[in-house]
């Protein structure tokens, strides 16, 4: 009975027409997720303020100073703590969204982030800043995969790609805000309080407002049906159908059940079973490769500009201009998100990133550097929304969050150590060395997705995974 009901709920969702009702849910959960991106991207922008505050001397770092043995020093310990916390959240706690539900985990992981980040803003040693950064990042990791699982499950199959593009338009819209706040506040001490602390606290205060907005988000009916909570699934599904029918002034067509969903709880070991092992290996390698281009540029853009002869002050100004392009990539994607195969969008995004980064490494003109920076940003963010959608489609509802958490965790782990490599390459070989490193990573991503990635365009989640 549960499997039949799960298939029915999935078919009823997939036959819903485009509607304000469903898109409002996507926008609300995206608003809840903007502080994930706020937090991720302020890492690079507040770094000069953290150093200026004297938080990253060996004496202030405490036991984190031991990371110097693996060439992690100064602000690198903050970056390391960020990605280590994300990795723990993704791998060890990714399954909680499959056990307790998308809405519940999303809501309380946001509370976790707000509290821990606010506490971090008042710490006075590098050691305590890093500890609270690690703890806050665990909550962020959980939230990131929960958003992807929820959006893929709530949207009809012909709108999933566009839903992820809109989701990331909202998420990336916060990046220029972070860049602007850092540009204005980090060099200062408003009210005697370090500017970087203001940047951090603004994110926590904003998250409180959003927490009240997301109270309107229903639980995923797909997930409820899969775990046997059929009455709740039916109640939410019926309410969505009623609201959509009233909004569109139509009678909804009968659902067409394409394939029966598998019922019951999944296990972590299932992602290594014969049905999903190839996808797990492919996505793990891809995530480790793509993040080198994505964060290798986004997190290092001020330093890369300085290495091309731009002054520190102008590098922050130019970084802000480049950051404005962040939401434009997924906004551009709304035009073709569901018209072009997802894996094709990923491959083309990686290709453009590699080519533009190579050109960036050879030029010194500020105007051309900004243009190329914008191109890299646009391409990387088209690639970003496409792969977030793609990897959430490649696993069934019963294990979606923990599976996506595992493969996505490789991007967090790779980002932590790629930062060390990029720093060393920038010091020894300049921007051309960094460009070669990023270019090779993009080739790896293109090969694994292009050759081994299955097609998902226009298919129901249950068709892709059963």
C-alpha positions in Angstrom: 0.0 0.0 0.0 2.8 2.4 0.9 4.6 1.8 -2.4 1.4 2.4 -4.4 0.7 5.6 -2.4 4.2 6.9 -3.0 3.9 6.3 -6.7 0.5 8.1 -6.7 1.9 11.1 -4.7 4.8 11.4 -7.1 2.5 11.3 -10.2 0.2 13.9 -8.6 3.1 16.2 -8.0 4.5 15.7 -11.5 1.3 16.6 -13.2 0.9 20.0 -11.5 1.1 22.9 -13.9 3.4 25.9 -13.2 1.9 27.8 -10.4 2.5 30.6 -7.9 1.7 28.1 -5.1 4.7 25.8 -5.8 7.0 28.6 -6.8 6.3 30.4 -3.5 7.5 27.4 -1.6 10.7 27.3 -3.7 11.4 31.0 -3.1 10.8 30.6 0.7 13.2 27.7 1.1 15.7 29.6 -1.1 15.4 32.6 1.3 16.2 30.2 4.1 19.3 29.0 2.3 20.8 32.4 1.4 22.6 32.5 4.7 24.4 29.3 3.7 25.8 31.2 0.8 26.3 34.4 2.9 28.3 32.3 5.3 30.3 30.4 2.7 31.3 33.5 0.8 32.1 35.8 3.7 35.0 33.5 4.5 37.3 35.1 1.9 36.0 38.6 2.3 36.4 38.9 6.1 39.9 37.2 6.1 41.8 40.6 6.0 39.8 41.7 9.1 40.5 38.5 11.0 44.2 38.9 10.3 44.1 42.6 11.3 42.4 41.7 14.6 45.5 39.6 15.5 43.4 36.4 15.8 45.8 34.2 13.7 49.1 34.5 15.5 50.4 31.1 16.8 49.7 32.2 20.3 46.0 33.0 19.6 45.4 29.9 17.6 46.1 27.5 20.4 46.0 23.9 19.3 45.1 25.0 15.8 48.7 26.2 15.5 49.6 22.5 15.1 48.1 22.6 11.6 51.2 24.4 10.5 52.7 20.9 10.2 50.5 20.4 7.1 51.2 23.9 5.8 47.9 25.4 7.2 48.7 28.6 8.9 47.0 31.9 9.8 43.7 32.5 8.2 44.1 29.1 6.5 43.0 27.6 9.8 39.7 29.4 9.5 39.1 28.1 6.0 40.1 24.6 7.1 37.7 24.8 10.0 34.9 25.9 7.7 35.3 23.0 5.2 36.0 20.5 7.9 32.7 21.4 9.6 30.9 21.2 6.3 32.4 17.8 5.6 31.3 16.4 9.0 27.8 17.9 8.5 27.4 16.3 5.0 28.8 12.9 5.8 27.9 12.2 9.4 24.6 14.1 9.6 23.4 13.9 6.0 21.1 11.1 6.8 19.1 13.0 9.4 17.0 14.6 6.6 16.1 11.1 5.3 15.2 10.0 8.9 13.3 13.1 10.3 12.1 15.0 7.2 13.2 17.8 5.0 11.3 20.7 6.7 12.2 19.7 10.3 15.9 19.4 9.6 16.1 22.5 7.4 14.4 24.6 10.0 16.5 23.5 13.0 19.8 23.5 11.1 19.1 27.2 10.4 18.7 27.8 14.1 22.0 25.9 14.7 23.7 28.2 12.2 22.3 31.4 13.7 23.3 30.6 17.2 26.8 29.3 16.5 27.7 32.1 14.1 26.5 34.8 16.5 28.6 33.2 19.3 31.6 33.1 16.9 31.4 36.9 16.3 32.2 37.6 19.9 35.2 35.3 20.3 38.6 36.9 21.1 41.1 34.2 20.1 41.7 32.5 16.8 41.3 29.1 18.6 37.7 29.9 19.8 36.8 31.5 16.5 37.8 28.4 14.7 36.0 26.1 17.1 32.7 27.9 16.7 33.3 28.2 12.9 33.6 24.4 12.8 30.4 23.9 14.8 28.4 26.4 12.8 29.6 24.8 9.5 28.3 21.4 10.6 24.8 22.9 10.6 25.4 24.5 7.2 26.4 21.2 5.7 23.2 19.6 6.8 21.1 22.5 5.4 22.8 22.6 2.0 21.8 19.0 1.1 18.3 19.3 2.7 17.5 22.2 0.3 18.6 20.2 -2.7 16.5 17.2 -1.7 13.5 19.3 -0.9 13.5 21.3 -4.2 13.9 18.2 -6.3 11.0 16.5 -4.6 8.5 19.3 -4.5 8.8 20.4 -8.1 7.0 18.8 -11.1 9.5 16.9 -13.4 9.4 19.4 -16.2 10.3 22.3 -14.0 13.0 20.8 -11.8 15.9 22.5 -13.6 14.3 25.9 -13.6 13.5 25.5 -9.9 17.1 25.0 -9.1 18.1 27.9 -11.3 15.6 30.2 -9.5 16.8 28.7 -6.2 20.4 29.7 -7.0 19.4 33.1 -8.3 18.1 33.8 -4.8 21.1 32.2 -3.1 23.8 33.9 -5.2 22.0 37.3 -4.9 23.5 37.5 -1.4 27.1 37.2 -2.7 27.4 40.8 -3.8 25.8 41.8 -0.6 28.6 40.1 1.3 31.2 41.7 -0.9 29.7 45.1 -0.4 29.4 44.8 3.3 33.0 43.5 3.6 34.2 46.4 1.4 32.5 48.9 3.6 32.9 47.4 7.0 36.0 45.2 7.3 38.5 48.1 7.2 36.5 49.9 10.0 35.5 49.5 13.6 31.9 50.8 13.8 31.0 51.5 17.5 34.4 50.1 18.5 33.4 46.7 17.1 35.6 45.1 14.5 34.1 45.4 11.0 34.4 41.6 10.3 32.3 40.9 13.4 29.5 43.2 12.0 29.6 41.3 8.7 29.2 38.0 10.6 26.4 39.3 12.9 24.4 40.8 10.1 24.1 37.2 8.6 22.8 35.9 11.9 20.2 38.6 12.4 19.0 38.2 8.9 18.6 34.5 9.4 16.2 35.2 12.3 13.9 37.1 10.1 13.9 34.3 7.5 13.3 31.6 10.1 9.8 33.1 10.6 9.1 33.2 6.8 9.9 29.5 6.3 7.3 28.4 8.8 4.9 28.3 5.8 6.8 25.6 4.1 5.1 22.2 4.1 6.9 18.9 4.5 7.9 17.0 1.3 4.9 14.8 0.5 7.2 12.6 -1.5 9.3 11.9 1.6 6.3 11.4 3.8 4.8 8.8 1.5 8.1 7.0 1.2 8.4 6.6 5.0 4.8 5.5 5.4 3.3 8.7 6.8 0.5 8.5 4.3 -2.1 10.6 6.0 0.2 13.6 6.3 1.3 13.1 2.7 -2.3 13.0 1.5 -3.3 16.1 3.5 -0.4 18.2 2.1 -0.8 16.9 -1.4 -4.6 17.6 -1.4 -3.9 21.1 -0.1 -1.4 21.8 -2.8 -3.8 20.5 -5.5 -6.7 22.5 -4.1 -4.6 25.7 -4.1 -3.1 25.2 -7.6 -6.5 24.3 -9.1 -8.1 27.4 -7.5 -5.2 29.6 -8.6 -5.3 28.4 -12.2 -9.1 28.0 -12.3 -8.8 24.5 -13.8 -9.6 20.9 -13.0 -6.4 19.0 -12.7 -5.9 16.0 -15.0 -5.7 12.5 -13.5 -2.2 11.5 -12.5 -0.3 9.1 -14.8 1.7 6.7 -12.7 4.9 6.0 -14.6 6.7 3.7 -12.2 6.2 2.5 -8.6 8.4 4.1 -6.0 10.3 1.9 -3.6 8.9 2.1 -0.1 10.6 2.2 3.3 13.8 3.6 4.7 17.0 3.3 2.8 20.5 2.6 4.2 23.8 4.4 3.7 25.3 1.2 2.2 22.8 1.4 -0.6 24.7 4.2 -2.3 27.6 1.7 -2.8 25.3 -1.1 -4.1 25.1 -2.2 -7.8 22.3 0.2 -8.7 24.1 3.4 -7.5 27.9 2.7 -7.1 28.7 4.0 -10.6 26.8 7.3 -9.9 28.4 7.6 -6.5 31.9 7.3 -7.8 31.2 9.6 -10.7 29.7 12.3 -8.6 32.4 12.1 -5.9 35.1 12.6 -8.5 33.1 15.4 -10.2 32.5 17.2 -6.9 36.2 17.1 -5.9 37.1 18.5 -9.4 34.4 21.2 -9.8 35.1 22.9 -6.5 38.6 23.7 -7.5 37.3 25.9 -10.3 34.3 27.2 -8.4 35.9 28.2 -5.1 39.4 28.4 -6.6 38.3 31.5 -8.3 35.4 32.8 -6.1 37.4 32.6 -2.8 40.7 33.8 -4.2 39.6 36.5 -6.6 41.0 39.4 -4.4 44.4 37.7 -4.2 44.3 36.7 -7.9 43.7 40.4 -8.8 46.5 41.6 -6.6 48.8 39.0 -8.3 47.9 40.6 -11.6 49.1 44.0 -10.4 45.9 45.4 -8.8 46.2 47.2 -5.5 44.6 45.8 -2.4 42.0 48.6 -2.2 41.1 48.2 -5.9 41.1 44.4 -5.7 38.2 44.5 -3.1 36.4 47.1 -5.3 36.8 44.9 -8.4 35.9 41.8 -6.5 32.6 43.5 -5.6 31.9 44.3 -9.3 32.6 40.7 -10.3 30.5 39.4 -7.4 27.4 41.3 -8.8 27.5 38.7 -11.6 26.8 35.8 -9.2 23.0 35.7 -9.4 23.1 36.4 -13.2 24.4 33.0 -14.1 21.5 31.0 -12.7 19.1 33.8 -13.9 20.4 33.2 -17.4 19.8 29.5 -16.8 16.1 30.0 -16.4 16.0 30.3 -20.2 17.2 26.8 -20.9 17.3 24.9 -17.6 14.7 22.3 -18.6 15.4 22.5 -22.4 19.0 21.3 -22.4 20.1 18.1 -20.8 21.5 18.8 -17.3 24.8 17.1 -17.9 25.4 19.1 -21.1 24.9 22.3 -19.1 27.5 21.1 -16.6 30.1 20.2 -19.2 29.7 23.5 -21.1 29.9 25.5 -17.8 33.2 23.7 -16.9 34.6 24.3 -20.4 33.9 28.1 -20.4 35.4 28.3 -16.8 38.6 26.7 -17.9 39.0 28.9 -21.1 38.2 32.1 -19.3 40.5 31.3 -16.4 43.4 30.7 -18.9 42.8 34.1 -20.5 42.6 35.7 -17.0 46.0 34.4 -16.2 47.6 36.2 -19.2 46.1 39.7 -19.0 46.8 42.7 -16.8 44.2 45.2 -18.0 41.8 45.9 -15.1 38.8 46.2 -17.5 39.6 42.9 -19.2 40.2 41.2 -15.9 36.8 42.3 -14.7 35.2 41.0 -17.9 36.9 37.7 -17.6 36.1 37.5 -13.9 32.4 38.0 -14.8 32.5 35.3 -17.4 34.1 32.8 -15.0 31.4 33.7 -12.4 28.6 33.3 -14.9 29.8 30.0 -16.2 30.5 28.6 -12.7 27.1 29.5 -11.5 25.3 28.0 -14.5 27.3 24.9 -13.7 26.4 25.1 -10.0 22.6 25.2 -10.3 22.8 22.4 -13.0 24.9 20.0 -10.9 22.9 20.7 -7.7 19.8 19.6 -9.6 21.5 16.8 -11.4 23.0 15.0 -8.3 19.8 15.3 -6.4 18.0 13.6 -9.3 20.3 10.6 -9.4 19.2 9.0 -6.1 15.8 7.8 -4.8 13.9 9.7 -2.1 14.6 7.2 0.6 18.4 7.9 0.5 18.5 11.2 -1.4 19.8 13.4 1.4 22.5 11.1 2.7 23.7 10.1 -0.8 23.9 13.7 -2.0 25.6 14.5 1.3 28.3 11.9 0.7 29.1 12.8 -2.9 28.9 16.6 -2.1 31.2 16.1 0.9 34.1 15.5 -1.5 33.8 19.0 -2.7 34.1 20.3 0.8 37.1 18.1 1.5 38.7 19.1 -1.8 38.1 22.8 -1.2 39.9 22.6 2.1 43.0 21.2 0.6 42.7 22.9 -2.8 43.1 26.2 -0.9 46.5 25.1 0.2 47.5 24.1 -3.3 46.3 27.3 -4.8 48.1 29.4 -2.2 51.3 27.5 -2.9 50.9 27.8 -6.7 50.1 31.5 -6.5 53.2 32.1 -4.4 55.5 30.0 -6.6 54.1 30.3 -10.1 51.6 33.2 -10.0 48.2 33.2 -11.6 49.3 31.1 -14.6 50.1 28.2 -12.2 46.7 28.5 -10.6 45.0 28.6 -14.1 46.7 25.4 -15.1 45.6 23.7 -11.9 42.0 24.9 -12.4 42.0 23.9 -16.0 43.1 20.3 -15.3 40.4 20.0 -12.7 37.8 21.2 -15.2 39.0 18.5 -17.7 38.4 15.8 -15.1 34.9 17.1 -14.4 34.1 17.2 -18.1 35.3 13.7 -18.6 33.5 12.0 -15.7 30.1 13.8 -16.3 30.3 13.7 -20.1 31.2 10.0 -20.4 29.5 8.4 -17.4 26.6 10.7 -16.4 23.0 9.4 -17.2 20.4 11.6 -18.9 17.6 13.0 -16.7 15.8 15.6 -18.9 12.0 15.4 -18.5 12.1 12.2 -16.5 10.3 11.6 -13.2 12.5 11.0 -10.2 11.1 7.5 -10.0 12.0 6.8 -13.6 15.6 7.8 -13.0 16.0 5.8 -9.9 13.9 2.6 -10.1 
